[in-house]
């Protein structure tokens, strides 16, 4: 199957700083990318959907100014957690699809710890 | 809204044991149902899927049948291997939408 690479896999940052997470589709053009967040022992929760070249669509309750998503090309989407706080510590995972009704391919996930 | 309820783990089995991981869902309309697997250090991979009632998805010895009457999609394997140790996620998409709603995941450990 297609490969989606997410980087970094783990990051520890100080409270108040910003962290950028990258999601790349390595061998296909991802027209749509999804960002999920997972709390311990809970489901993956969809945060936002991004289409290349347009603004991301955020799910209810997700602060768009807190979680900045950029999908500038067909192979790269980034999630920036701005002014991170300990409550932002979580597992973040992206997925990418090539078109409508096609399989979603997932990155490896990023474990963010804010201290 | 849509939701997926998945059997809590962790589940520990001996090699060659029978595996069942329960999954039930709530959704409007006719969702597609999926099982994803996440091996240590890797991303989620699609294991199998079913798109309509009574469909059976199967892959690598795993099976799951889309049961509309019980709103279930239980994952089964007749004889697990150590290499099956991973986290398993049940998920759905409503209609043609591609956003996935996930269960909480079940950690499976298979001992030799």
Interface residues (C-beta under 8 A of the other chain):
Chain A: X1 X4 X6 X9 X32 X34 X36 X41 X42 X43 X44 X45 X46 X49 X93 X95 X97 X100 X101 X102 X103 X104 X105 X106 X107 X108 X109
Chain B: X4 X8 X36 X41 X42 X43 X44 X45 X46 X89 X96 X98 X99 X100 X101 X102 X103 X104 X105
